[in-house]
Amino acid sequence: HSTTLLTPSCQTMSVDPSHFLATSNGGKPPLLKLHNISARPELNGQLGQAVSFAAGRYVVAVLTAEIAATMAGGNNAVEPSYLKLKPESLVEATNFEQLKFGAAVAFQHAKLYIDSAACQERGSYIMSLLPPPLQAKLTPQKAILGAVIVVLLNIMLVFKLLSGWIGFTKIFVFLSLIALVSTITSPDWMEGVKAGKPLRLIAKSAAINSPTRFKQILIELTGYRNISDRMALGLMFAMLLWSGKILITPSARPARLQPPTPNGSMQPRVPRIPQYDLDNIYKMGWDDAKAGNDFGTSLPEEILKADPVEAVSIKPSGYEESFDWAYDTPPPQKQKSSSFGMSTMLSIFTLYRFGKDLVVTPDGQLMLDPAYIMMRLRNIEPWRLGLMGMSLYRVVNAFIR
């Protein structure tokens, strides 16, 4: 008689074969989508989270936006429904489905907040700051909504002003960088503040844990789990350097246009040519000749000093009979900017995620079976197929330009 010990990998597979539990995802269970349930097809498409695994099935809490918002607010009066489902009836929700569900939860949470006593109190305070005629037409909920609209309009105005002064790309990169750093370091700051740690220790802890947290973000975004700590650290530094380069590079401002000229060059200032009646000048010369005077004795001094060659060779700025521009060297053509930019990189990333979802099973196994790929294609939402088509067009267009 011999005793067979399970390896750690075998134990993990027996407890959580599809890695749907919180223990397999850093304490945060993924959002799951129910599908391929033939007994109760009305459940297909609903979302939930796995609570436990036993006897070959997951215990899944089926969630709606209302239930999730109520539970997030600390109200345990509402409980989700629980189902026991096989692993093949569950699949991780896509990024778009998670974003859509999160927006719905935020909307429901906002509705609950509007009906709360705290919101009523703040709305009443805002109403007290308004003139009496407006107070009679408003309710606390409308006062809160108006204040939110005013704040959003001010933010949009400031963003537009900064975009025109600094540039939209720099503003976007700066805000994205702040969001990334906040997402990576916020757990350490929150934990450190609660524990009463010094700021120096909190900053040190955030810097040490940044590569690991950035690695987790990459895994959540790409779905690729074979990312080492060194690779995540290198990608993080590359992103910071790229963002810094964009932020410190001065924005190119358009040069001030010069007045148009026939040949494209700066027009010299045309001297004023004295104007006299030709008959009078002729009569002056005739009288000088009859009197035996020298040539030009009676002519005005400014005519004598004028250079007729210069006056004839210089054309006024509106002179349209000059064809000197036809013999000038044509200006150099403006070089086309590279089409391999941020949008192309995002399109390549979209195609990568699309292809990965086609050939990788929910448990992370590579599956190149044509029947499996066709089954996955038939189950893909139409909007994702449209997004894939636009991304493919963008990438192909970038390479053939």
C-alpha positions as CSV (number, residue, x, y, z in Angstrom):
1,H,0.0,0.0,0.0
2,S,1.4,3.4,-1.0
3,T,0.1,6.9,-0.5
4,T,0.1,9.2,-3.5
5,L,0.6,12.9,-2.7
6,L,-1.0,15.6,-4.9
7,T,1.3,18.2,-6.3
8,P,0.5,21.9,-5.8
9,S,-0.7,22.1,-9.4
10,C,-3.0,19.1,-8.9
11,Q,-4.4,20.7,-5.8
12,T,-5.1,23.9,-7.6
13,M,-6.8,22.2,-10.4
14,S,-9.1,20.3,-8.0
15,V,-10.0,23.4,-6.0
16,D,-10.3,25.9,-8.9
17,P,-9.8,24.2,-12.3
18,S,-10.7,27.3,-14.4
19,H,-9.1,29.9,-12.1
20,F,-12.5,31.7,-11.5
21,L,-12.2,32.0,-7.7
22,A,-10.8,35.0,-5.8
23,T,-7.9,33.0,-4.5
24,S,-6.6,32.5,-8.0
25,N,-6.9,36.1,-9.0
26,G,-5.2,38.0,-6.2
27,G,-8.3,38.3,-4.1
28,K,-10.5,39.8,-6.8
29,P,-12.8,37.3,-8.5
30,P,-13.3,38.0,-12.2
31,L,-16.6,38.9,-13.7
32,L,-18.1,35.8,-15.4
33,K,-20.6,35.4,-18.2
34,L,-23.0,32.5,-18.2
35,H,-23.4,30.6,-21.5
36,N,-24.2,27.2,-23.0
37,I,-26.9,26.5,-20.4
38,S,-29.5,24.5,-22.3
39,A,-31.7,23.7,-19.3
40,R,-32.3,27.3,-18.5
41,P,-31.4,29.3,-21.6
42,E,-32.8,32.5,-20.1
43,L,-29.6,32.6,-17.9
44,N,-27.3,32.8,-20.9
45,G,-25.7,36.2,-21.1
46,Q,-26.1,37.1,-17.4
47,L,-23.1,38.0,-15.3
48,G,-21.9,36.8,-11.9
49,Q,-18.9,35.8,-9.8
50,A,-17.7,32.4,-8.6
51,V,-17.9,32.0,-4.8
52,S,-16.7,28.4,-4.4
53,F,-16.0,25.1,-6.2
54,A,-17.2,21.6,-5.1
55,A,-18.2,18.4,-6.8
56,G,-17.2,19.6,-10.2
57,R,-19.3,22.7,-10.2
58,Y,-18.9,26.4,-9.3
59,V,-21.2,28.2,-7.0
60,V,-21.9,31.4,-8.8
61,A,-23.6,34.5,-7.5
62,V,-25.7,36.0,-10.3
63,L,-25.3,39.7,-10.2
64,T,-27.3,42.6,-11.7
65,A,-26.3,46.3,-11.6
66,E,-28.9,47.0,-9.0
67,I,-27.8,44.2,-6.7
68,A,-24.1,45.1,-7.1
69,A,-24.7,48.8,-6.4
70,T,-26.8,48.0,-3.3
71,M,-24.1,45.6,-1.9
72,A,-21.3,48.1,-2.7
73,G,-23.2,50.6,-0.6
74,G,-23.1,48.3,2.5
75,N,-26.8,47.2,2.3
76,N,-26.9,43.5,2.8
77,A,-30.7,43.4,2.7
78,V,-30.5,42.3,-1.0
79,E,-28.9,39.0,-1.8
80,P,-28.0,37.7,-5.2
81,S,-29.3,34.3,-6.4
82,Y,-26.8,31.4,-6.4
83,L,-26.4,28.7,-9.0
84,K,-24.2,25.6,-9.3
85,L,-22.7,25.5,-12.8
86,K,-20.2,23.4,-14.6
87,P,-16.9,25.2,-15.7
88,E,-17.8,24.9,-19.4
89,S,-20.9,27.0,-18.7
90,L,-18.8,30.0,-17.5
91,V,-16.5,32.3,-19.4
92,E,-14.7,35.5,-18.3
93,A,-16.5,38.6,-19.4
94,T,-14.8,40.7,-22.1
95,N,-13.3,44.0,-21.3
96,F,-16.3,45.8,-23.0
97,E,-18.8,43.7,-21.0
98,Q,-16.9,44.6,-17.7
99,L,-16.9,48.3,-18.7
100,K,-20.6,48.2,-19.5
101,F,-21.4,46.4,-16.3
102,G,-19.3,48.9,-14.3
103,A,-21.0,51.8,-15.9
104,A,-24.4,50.3,-15.1
105,V,-23.3,49.8,-11.4
106,A,-22.0,53.4,-11.2
107,F,-25.4,54.7,-12.6
108,Q,-27.4,52.6,-10.1
109,H,-25.0,53.8,-7.3
110,A,-25.7,57.4,-8.3
111,K,-29.4,56.8,-8.2
112,L,-29.2,55.4,-4.7
113,Y,-27.1,58.3,-3.6
114,I,-29.6,60.8,-5.0
115,D,-32.3,59.3,-2.9
116,S,-30.2,59.2,0.2
117,A,-30.5,61.6,3.1
118,A,-26.9,62.9,2.6
119,C,-27.8,64.0,-0.9
120,Q,-30.9,65.7,0.3
121,E,-28.9,67.7,2.8
122,R,-26.2,68.7,0.3
123,G,-28.9,69.7,-2.2
124,S,-30.7,71.8,0.4
125,Y,-27.4,73.6,1.1
126,I,-26.9,74.4,-2.6
127,M,-30.4,75.7,-2.8
128,S,-29.7,78.0,0.1
129,L,-27.0,79.7,-1.9
130,L,-29.3,80.6,-4.8
131,P,-31.7,83.5,-5.0
132,P,-35.2,82.9,-3.6
133,P,-37.0,82.9,-7.0
134,L,-34.8,79.9,-8.1
135,Q,-35.2,78.1,-4.8
136,A,-39.0,77.9,-5.4
137,K,-38.4,76.1,-8.7
138,L,-35.8,73.6,-7.6
139,T,-35.7,70.5,-5.5
140,P,-32.6,69.1,-3.7
141,Q,-32.1,66.5,-6.5
142,K,-32.3,69.1,-9.2
143,A,-29.9,71.4,-7.3
144,I,-27.4,68.5,-7.1
145,L,-27.8,67.7,-10.8
146,G,-27.4,71.4,-11.8
147,A,-24.2,71.6,-9.7
148,V,-22.8,68.5,-11.4
149,I,-23.6,70.0,-14.8
150,V,-21.8,73.3,-14.0
151,V,-18.8,71.4,-12.7
152,L,-18.6,69.3,-15.9
153,L,-18.9,72.4,-18.1
154,N,-16.1,74.1,-16.3
155,I,-13.9,71.0,-16.6
156,M,-14.7,70.9,-20.4
157,L,-13.8,74.6,-20.7
158,V,-10.5,74.2,-18.9
159,F,-9.7,71.1,-21.0
160,K,-10.4,73.0,-24.2
161,L,-8.3,76.0,-23.2
162,L,-5.4,73.7,-22.1
163,S,-5.7,71.7,-25.3
164,G,-5.4,74.8,-27.4
165,W,-2.4,76.0,-25.4
166,I,-0.5,72.8,-24.7
167,G,-2.0,70.4,-27.2
168,F,-4.5,67.6,-27.0
169,T,-2.0,64.8,-27.2
170,K,0.0,66.1,-24.2
171,I,-3.1,66.6,-22.2
172,F,-4.3,63.0,-23.0
173,V,-0.9,61.5,-22.2
174,F,-0.6,63.5,-19.0
175,L,-4.0,62.4,-17.7
176,S,-3.4,58.8,-18.7
177,L,-0.1,58.8,-16.9
178,I,-1.7,60.2,-13.7
179,A,-4.5,57.5,-13.9
180,L,-1.9,54.8,-14.4
181,V,0.3,55.9,-11.5
182,S,-2.8,56.4,-9.3
183,T,-4.1,52.9,-10.1
184,I,-0.7,51.3,-9.4
185,T,0.1,53.1,-6.2
186,S,-3.3,53.7,-4.6
187,P,-3.5,50.4,-2.7
188,D,-0.2,51.1,-1.0
189,W,-1.2,54.7,-0.1
190,M,-4.6,53.7,1.2
191,E,-3.1,50.9,3.3
192,G,-0.3,53.1,4.6
193,V,-2.6,56.0,5.5
194,K,-4.9,53.6,7.4
195,A,-1.9,52.1,9.3
196,G,-0.5,55.5,10.1
197,K,2.8,54.9,8.3
198,P,5.2,57.8,7.5
199,L,5.0,59.2,4.0
200,R,8.5,58.0,3.2
201,L,7.7,54.4,4.0
202,I,4.4,54.6,2.0
203,A,6.3,56.0,-1.0
204,K,9.0,53.3,-0.7
205,S,6.4,50.6,-0.5
206,A,4.6,51.9,-3.5
207,A,7.8,52.0,-5.5
208,I,8.7,48.5,-4.6
209,N,5.2,47.1,-5.4
210,S,4.8,49.1,-8.6
211,P,6.2,46.4,-11.0
212,T,4.1,43.7,-9.5
213,R,0.9,45.8,-9.7
214,F,1.8,46.9,-13.2
215,K,2.3,43.2,-14.2
216,Q,-1.2,42.5,-12.9
217,I,-2.7,45.3,-15.0
218,L,-1.0,43.9,-18.1
219,I,-2.4,40.5,-17.4
220,E,-5.9,41.9,-17.0
221,L,-5.6,44.0,-20.2
222,T,-4.0,41.4,-22.4
223,G,-5.1,38.1,-20.8
224,Y,-1.5,36.9,-21.3
225,R,-0.2,35.4,-18.0
226,N,3.3,34.5,-18.9
227,I,4.7,38.0,-18.1
228,S,7.8,38.0,-15.8
229,D,8.5,40.7,-13.3
230,R,11.5,41.9,-15.2
231,M,9.4,42.2,-18.4
232,A,6.8,44.2,-16.6
233,L,9.4,46.5,-15.1
234,G,10.9,47.1,-18.6
235,L,7.6,47.8,-20.1
236,M,6.7,50.2,-17.3
237,F,10.0,52.2,-17.7
238,A,9.5,52.2,-21.5
239,M,6.0,53.7,-21.1
240,L,7.3,56.3,-18.6
241,L,10.1,57.3,-21.0
242,W,7.7,57.5,-24.0
243,S,5.3,59.6,-22.0
244,G,8.1,61.9,-20.8
245,K,9.3,62.4,-24.4
246,I,5.9,63.4,-25.5
247,L,5.4,65.8,-22.6
248,I,8.8,67.6,-22.9
249,T,8.9,67.8,-26.7
250,P,7.8,71.4,-27.7
251,S,4.7,71.6,-29.8
252,A,5.2,72.7,-33.3
253,R,3.5,76.0,-33.9
254,P,2.5,77.1,-37.5
255,A,4.8,79.8,-38.9
256,R,3.3,83.2,-39.6
257,L,2.4,83.4,-43.3
258,Q,4.1,86.1,-45.3
259,P,2.1,88.2,-47.8
260,P,1.8,86.4,-51.2
261,T,4.1,87.5,-54.0
262,P,4.3,86.5,-57.6
263,N,7.5,84.5,-57.2
264,G,7.0,83.4,-53.6
265,S,9.7,85.6,-52.1
266,M,9.6,88.8,-50.1
267,Q,8.7,91.8,-52.3
268,P,11.2,94.8,-52.0
269,R,9.8,98.1,-51.1
270,V,9.0,100.1,-54.3
271,P,10.3,103.6,-54.2
272,R,7.8,106.4,-54.9
273,I,8.1,107.5,-58.4
274,P,7.5,111.3,-58.9
275,Q,4.4,112.0,-61.1
276,Y,4.2,115.1,-63.3
277,D,2.2,116.0,-66.4
278,L,4.2,114.9,-69.4
279,D,3.2,118.0,-71.5
280,N,4.6,120.3,-68.8
281,I,7.9,118.5,-68.7
282,Y,8.2,118.6,-72.5
283,K,7.5,122.3,-72.5
284,M,10.2,122.9,-69.8
285,G,12.7,121.1,-72.0
286,W,11.6,123.0,-75.1
287,D,12.0,126.4,-73.3
288,D,15.5,125.4,-72.1
289,A,16.5,124.6,-75.6
290,K,15.2,127.8,-77.0
291,A,17.0,129.8,-74.3
292,G,20.2,127.9,-74.8
293,N,20.2,126.5,-71.3
294,D,21.8,123.2,-70.3
295,F,19.6,120.1,-70.4
296,G,17.3,119.7,-67.4
297,T,17.8,123.2,-66.1
298,S,14.1,123.8,-65.6
299,L,13.2,120.2,-64.5
300,P,12.4,119.6,-60.8
301,E,15.2,118.2,-58.6
302,E,13.4,115.0,-57.6
303,I,13.0,114.0,-61.3
304,L,16.7,114.6,-61.9
305,K,17.7,112.4,-58.9
306,A,15.3,109.5,-59.8
307,D,16.8,106.4,-61.3
308,P,14.8,105.4,-64.3
309,V,16.4,101.9,-64.5
310,E,15.4,101.1,-60.9
311,A,11.9,102.5,-61.3
312,V,11.3,100.3,-64.4
313,S,12.9,97.1,-63.0
314,I,10.9,97.1,-59.8
315,K,7.3,96.1,-60.2
316,P,4.6,97.1,-57.8
317,S,3.2,94.3,-55.5
318,G,0.0,94.0,-57.5
319,Y,1.8,93.7,-60.8
320,E,0.3,90.6,-62.6
321,E,2.3,90.5,-65.8
322,S,5.5,89.2,-64.1
323,F,6.2,85.5,-64.9
324,D,9.4,85.3,-62.9
325,W,7.7,82.8,-60.6
326,A,7.6,80.2,-63.4
327,Y,11.4,79.9,-63.3
328,D,11.8,79.7,-59.6
329,T,12.8,76.4,-57.9
330,P,9.6,74.7,-56.6
331,P,9.4,74.5,-52.9
332,P,10.1,71.1,-51.3
333,Q,7.1,68.9,-50.8
334,K,6.0,68.3,-47.3
335,Q,7.0,64.9,-46.0
336,K,4.1,62.7,-45.1
337,S,3.8,61.8,-41.5
338,S,4.1,58.2,-40.5
339,S,0.7,56.5,-40.4
340,F,2.0,54.0,-37.8
341,G,0.8,56.0,-34.9
342,M,-1.2,55.4,-31.7
343,S,-4.4,54.4,-33.5
344,T,-2.5,51.8,-35.5
345,M,-0.9,50.4,-32.3
346,L,-4.3,50.2,-30.6
347,S,-5.7,48.4,-33.7
348,I,-2.9,45.9,-33.6
349,F,-3.6,45.3,-29.9
350,T,-7.3,44.8,-30.7
351,L,-6.5,42.2,-33.4
352,Y,-4.2,40.4,-30.9
353,R,-6.9,40.2,-28.3
354,F,-9.4,39.0,-30.9
355,G,-7.1,36.3,-32.2
356,K,-6.2,35.2,-28.7
357,D,-9.8,34.8,-27.8
358,L,-10.3,32.6,-30.8
359,V,-7.5,30.1,-30.1
360,V,-7.2,30.1,-26.3
361,T,-9.7,28.3,-24.1
362,P,-11.0,29.8,-20.9
363,D,-8.5,27.8,-18.9
364,G,-5.5,29.2,-20.9
365,Q,-4.9,26.2,-23.2
366,L,-4.0,26.8,-26.9
367,M,-6.6,25.3,-29.2
368,L,-6.0,25.3,-33.0
369,D,-8.9,23.0,-33.9
370,P,-10.7,24.6,-36.9
371,A,-14.1,23.4,-35.5
372,Y,-13.4,25.2,-32.2
373,I,-12.3,28.4,-33.9
374,M,-15.5,28.4,-36.1
375,M,-17.6,27.8,-33.0
376,R,-15.9,30.8,-31.3
377,L,-16.5,32.9,-34.4
378,R,-20.2,32.1,-34.5
379,N,-20.5,33.1,-30.8
380,I,-18.8,36.4,-31.1
381,E,-21.0,39.5,-30.8
382,P,-21.6,41.5,-34.1
383,W,-20.1,44.7,-32.6
384,R,-16.8,42.8,-31.9
385,L,-16.7,41.6,-35.5
386,G,-17.2,45.2,-36.7
387,L,-14.5,46.4,-34.4
388,M,-12.2,43.7,-35.7
389,G,-12.9,44.7,-39.3
390,M,-12.1,48.4,-38.7
391,S,-8.9,47.5,-36.8
392,L,-7.8,45.2,-39.7
393,Y,-8.5,48.0,-42.2
394,R,-6.5,50.5,-40.1
395,V,-3.5,48.2,-39.9
396,V,-3.5,47.2,-43.6
397,N,-3.9,50.8,-44.6
398,A,-1.0,51.8,-42.4
399,F,1.3,49.3,-44.1
400,I,0.4,49.9,-47.7
401,R,0.6,53.7,-47.5
